[in-house]
């Protein structure tokens, strides 16, 4: 197995995450899970995780 990848964030993202965490107490758990997934397999080559592109809605738009 390859070495874990590093996941970096911007200061703006950190501020937004802190703000959202106050409103959504379960966000920390979900964010930790997402970080673990991204560290182990960021491109999802193994297809073990249901990762979708941001804004991807099934059948909402035609892909060209």
DSSP file (Angstrom, degrees, kcal/mol; ACC not computed):
  #  RESIDUE AA STRUCTURE BP1 BP2  ACC     N-H-->O    O-->H-N    N-H-->O    O-->H-N    TCO  KAPPA ALPHA  PHI   PSI    X-CA   Y-CA   Z-CA
    1    1 A X              0   0    0      0, 0.0     3,-0.1     0, 0.0     2,-0.0   0.000 360.0 360.0 360.0 143.2    0.0    0.0    0.0
    2    2 A X        -     0   0    0     38,-0.1     3,-0.1     1,-0.1     2,-0.0  -0.273 360.0 -87.6 -77.3 164.5    1.3    3.5   -0.8
    3    3 A X        -     0   0    0      1,-0.1    -1,-0.1    -2,-0.0     2,-0.0  -0.354  55.4 -90.8 -67.6 150.9    2.1    6.1    1.8
    4    4 A X        -     0   0    0     -3,-0.1    36,-0.2     1,-0.1     2,-0.1  -0.341  40.8-123.1 -65.3 145.4   -0.8    8.4    2.8
    5    5 A X        -     0   0    0     34,-2.7     2,-0.4    33,-0.2    -1,-0.1  -0.450  23.5-113.3 -81.6 158.4   -1.3   11.6    0.8
    6    6 A X        -     0   0    0     -2,-0.1     2,-0.5    32,-0.0    -1,-0.1  -0.776  22.9-155.3 -94.4 141.3   -1.3   15.0    2.5
    7    7 A X        -     0   0    0     -2,-0.4     2,-0.3     2,-0.0    32,-0.0  -0.972  14.5-173.1-118.0 120.4   -4.6   16.9    2.5
    8    8 A X        -     0   0    0     -2,-0.5     2,-0.3     0, 0.0    -2,-0.0  -0.798   4.8-164.5-113.0 154.7   -4.2   20.7    2.8
    9    9 A X        -     0   0    0     -2,-0.3     2,-0.2     3,-0.0    -2,-0.0  -0.917  21.0-114.2-132.9 162.6   -6.8   23.4    3.3
   10   10 A X     >  -     0   0    0     -2,-0.3     4,-2.2     1,-0.1     5,-0.2  -0.554  29.4-113.3 -90.6 159.3   -6.9   27.1    2.9
   11   11 A X  H  > S+     0   0    0      1,-0.2     4,-2.2     2,-0.2     5,-0.2   0.869 118.5  55.4 -59.4 -35.5   -7.3   29.5    5.8
   12   12 A X  H  > S+     0   0    0      2,-0.2     4,-2.4     1,-0.2    -1,-0.2   0.924 106.9  48.9 -63.8 -43.0  -10.7   30.6    4.3
   13   13 A X  H  > S+     0   0    0      1,-0.2     4,-2.8     2,-0.2    -2,-0.2   0.912 109.4  53.0 -62.0 -41.4  -11.9   27.0    4.3
   14   14 A X  H  X S+     0   0    0     -4,-2.2     4,-2.2     1,-0.2    -1,-0.2   0.906 109.8  48.1 -60.4 -42.1  -10.8   26.6    7.9
   15   15 A X  H  X S+     0   0    0     -4,-2.2     4,-2.1     2,-0.2    -1,-0.2   0.924 113.0  47.4 -64.5 -43.9  -12.8   29.6    9.0
   16   16 A X  H  X S+     0   0    0     -4,-2.4     4,-2.6     1,-0.2    -2,-0.2   0.890 111.3  51.5 -65.0 -38.9  -15.9   28.4    7.1
   17   17 A X  H  X S+     0   0    0     -4,-2.8     4,-2.4     2,-0.2    -1,-0.2   0.910 109.3  49.9 -64.0 -41.9  -15.5   24.9    8.6
   18   18 A X  H  X S+     0   0    0     -4,-2.2     4,-1.1    -5,-0.2    -1,-0.2   0.909 112.2  48.3 -62.6 -41.4  -15.3   26.4   12.1
   19   19 A X  H  X S+     0   0    0     -4,-2.1     4,-0.9     1,-0.2     3,-0.4   0.914 113.9  45.7 -65.7 -43.7  -18.4   28.5   11.5
   20   20 A X  H  X S+     0   0    0     -4,-2.6     4,-2.2     1,-0.2     3,-0.4   0.845 104.5  62.8 -68.3 -32.9  -20.3   25.5   10.1
   21   21 A X  H  < S+     0   0    0     -4,-2.4    -1,-0.2     1,-0.2    -2,-0.2   0.819  98.6  56.2 -63.7 -30.3  -19.2   23.3   12.9
   22   22 A X  H  < S+     0   0    0     -4,-1.1    -1,-0.2    -3,-0.4     3,-0.2   0.873 114.1  39.0 -66.6 -35.5  -21.0   25.5   15.4
   23   23 A X  H  < S+     0   0    0     -4,-0.9     2,-0.5    -3,-0.4    -2,-0.2   0.754 123.0  40.5 -86.1 -25.8  -24.3   25.1   13.5
   24   24 A X    ><  -     0   0    0     -4,-2.2     3,-1.8     1,-0.1     4,-0.3  -0.859  63.0-173.3-128.3  95.5  -23.8   21.4   12.7
   25   25 A X  T >  S+     0   0    0     -2,-0.5     3,-0.6     1,-0.3     4,-0.3   0.765  84.7  56.9 -62.7 -26.2  -22.4   19.3   15.6
   26   26 A X  T 3> S+     0   0    0      1,-0.2     4,-1.6     2,-0.1    -1,-0.3   0.485  82.1  89.8 -83.9  -1.6  -22.0   16.1   13.5
   27   27 A X  H <> S+     0   0    0     -3,-1.8     4,-2.8     1,-0.2     5,-0.2   0.865  78.6  59.5 -63.9 -37.8  -19.8   17.9   10.9
   28   28 A X  H <> S+     0   0    0     -3,-0.6     4,-2.2    -4,-0.3    -1,-0.2   0.900 106.0  48.1 -60.0 -41.7  -16.6   17.1   12.6
   29   29 A X  H  > S+     0   0    0     -4,-0.3     4,-1.8    -3,-0.2    -1,-0.2   0.921 114.1  45.6 -65.5 -44.3  -17.2   13.4   12.4
   30   30 A X  H  X S+     0   0    0     -4,-1.6     4,-2.3     1,-0.2    -2,-0.2   0.882 112.7  50.9 -66.8 -38.4  -18.1   13.5    8.7
   31   31 A X  H  X S+     0   0    0     -4,-2.8     4,-2.4     2,-0.2    -2,-0.2   0.897 108.4  51.8 -67.0 -40.1  -15.1   15.8    7.9
   32   32 A X  H  X S+     0   0    0     -4,-2.2     4,-2.1    -5,-0.2    -1,-0.2   0.897 110.2  49.4 -63.0 -40.0  -12.8   13.4    9.7
   33   33 A X  H  X S+     0   0    0     -4,-1.8     4,-2.1     2,-0.2    -2,-0.2   0.917 110.5  50.2 -64.3 -43.5  -14.2   10.5    7.6
   34   34 A X  H  X S+     0   0    0     -4,-2.3     4,-2.5     1,-0.2    -2,-0.2   0.896 109.6  51.1 -62.8 -40.4  -13.7   12.5    4.4
   35   35 A X  H  X S+     0   0    0     -4,-2.4     4,-2.3     2,-0.2    -1,-0.2   0.906 108.5  51.5 -63.7 -41.4  -10.1   13.3    5.3
   36   36 A X  H  X S+     0   0    0     -4,-2.1     4,-1.7     2,-0.2     5,-0.2   0.913 111.2  47.9 -61.1 -42.5   -9.3    9.7    6.0
   37   37 A X  H  X S+     0   0    0     -4,-2.1     4,-2.6     1,-0.2    -2,-0.2   0.932 113.0  47.5 -63.5 -46.2  -10.8    8.7    2.6
   38   38 A X  H  < S+     0   0    0     -4,-2.5     4,-0.4     1,-0.2    -1,-0.2   0.833 110.4  52.8 -67.2 -32.1   -8.8   11.4    0.8
   39   39 A X  H  < S+     0   0    0     -4,-2.3   -34,-2.7    -5,-0.2     3,-0.2   0.871 116.8  37.2 -70.1 -36.1   -5.6   10.5    2.5
   40   40 A X  H  < S+     0   0    0     -4,-1.7    -2,-0.2     1,-0.2    -3,-0.1   0.887 138.9   3.8 -85.8 -40.2   -5.8    6.9    1.6
   41   41 A X    ><  +     0   0    0     -4,-2.6     3,-1.2    -5,-0.2    -1,-0.2  -0.579  63.0 171.5-148.3  77.2   -7.2    7.0   -2.0
   42   42 A X  T 3  S+     0   0    0     -4,-0.4    -1,-0.1     1,-0.3    -4,-0.1   0.781  85.2  42.5 -65.6 -27.2   -7.7   10.6   -3.2
   43   43 A X  T 3  S-     0   0    0     -5,-0.1    -1,-0.3     0, 0.0    -5,-0.1   0.427 103.8-129.1 -97.8   0.8   -8.5    9.5   -6.8
   44   44 A X    X   +     0   0    0     -3,-1.2     3,-0.7    -7,-0.2    -2,-0.1   0.876  49.6 157.4  54.9  43.4  -10.8    6.7   -5.7
   45   45 A X  T 3  S+     0   0    0      1,-0.2    -1,-0.1     2,-0.1    -4,-0.0   0.823  72.0  54.2 -64.9 -30.8   -9.0    4.2   -7.9
   46   46 A X  T 3  S-     0   0    0     -5,-0.0    -1,-0.2     1,-0.0    -2,-0.1   0.662  98.7-140.7 -77.9 -15.3  -10.3    1.3   -5.7
   47   47 A X    <   +     0   0    0     -3,-0.7    -2,-0.1     1,-0.1    -1,-0.0   0.806  62.1 128.9  57.9  32.8  -13.9    2.5   -6.1
   48   48 A X        +     0   0    0      1,-0.1     2,-0.4     2,-0.0    -1,-0.1   0.645  60.0  59.0 -86.5 -16.5  -14.5    1.7   -2.4
   49   49 A X  S    S-     0   0    0     -5,-0.1     2,-2.2   -12,-0.1    -2,-0.1  -0.927  82.4-126.4-121.1 137.8  -16.0    5.1   -1.6
   50   50 A X        +     0   0    0     -2,-0.4     2,-0.4     2,-0.0    -2,-0.0  -0.429  46.7 166.0 -80.0  68.8  -19.1    6.8   -3.2
   51   51 A X        -     0   0    0     -2,-2.2     2,-0.3    -7,-0.1    -2,-0.1  -0.724  10.4-177.9 -89.2 130.4  -17.2   10.0   -4.1
   52   52 A X        -     0   0    0     -2,-0.4     2,-0.1     4,-0.0     3,-0.1  -0.853  33.4 -96.2-121.9 161.1  -19.0   12.3   -6.6
   53   53 A X    >   -     0   0    0     -2,-0.3     3,-2.0     1,-0.1     2,-0.1  -0.443  55.1 -89.7 -69.3 148.4  -18.0   15.6   -8.1
   54   54 A X  T 3  S+     0   0    0      1,-0.3    -1,-0.1    -2,-0.1     3,-0.1  -0.380 115.3  16.6 -59.2 134.1  -19.3   18.7   -6.3
   55   55 A X  T 3  S+     0   0    0      1,-0.3     2,-0.7    -3,-0.1    -1,-0.3   0.524  86.7 149.6  81.3   5.3  -22.7   19.7   -7.7
   56   56 A X    <   +     0   0    0     -3,-2.0     2,-0.5     4,-0.0    -1,-0.3  -0.630  20.0 179.0 -77.7 113.7  -23.2   16.3   -9.4
   57   57 A X    >>  -     0   0    0     -2,-0.7     3,-1.7    -3,-0.1     4,-0.5  -0.973  35.0-110.4-118.1 127.5  -26.9   15.5   -9.4
   58   58 A X  T 34 S-     0   0    0     -2,-0.5    -2,-0.0     1,-0.3     0, 0.0  -0.364  94.7 -12.6 -61.8 118.4  -28.0   12.3  -11.0
   59   59 A X  T 34 S+     0   0    0     -2,-0.2    -1,-0.3     2,-0.2     3,-0.1   0.523 100.0 117.2  73.8   6.8  -29.8   13.0  -14.2
   60   60 A X  T <4 S+     0   0    0     -3,-1.7     2,-0.3     1,-0.1    -2,-0.1   0.889  78.5  19.2 -75.7 -38.5  -30.2   16.7  -13.6
   61   61 A X  S  < S-     0   0    0     -4,-0.5     2,-0.4     0, 0.0    -2,-0.2  -0.936  79.5-112.8-132.1 152.4  -28.1   17.9  -16.6
   62   62 A X        -     0   0    0     -2,-0.3     2,-0.5    -3,-0.1    -2,-0.0  -0.680  31.7-132.2 -83.0 139.6  -27.0   16.4  -19.8
   63   63 A X              0   0    0     -2,-0.4    -1,-0.0     1,-0.1     0, 0.0  -0.799 360.0 360.0 -94.7 128.6  -23.2   15.8  -20.1
   64   64 A X              0   0    0     -2,-0.5    -1,-0.1     0, 0.0    -2,-0.0   0.368 360.0 360.0-116.2 360.0  -21.5   17.0  -23.2
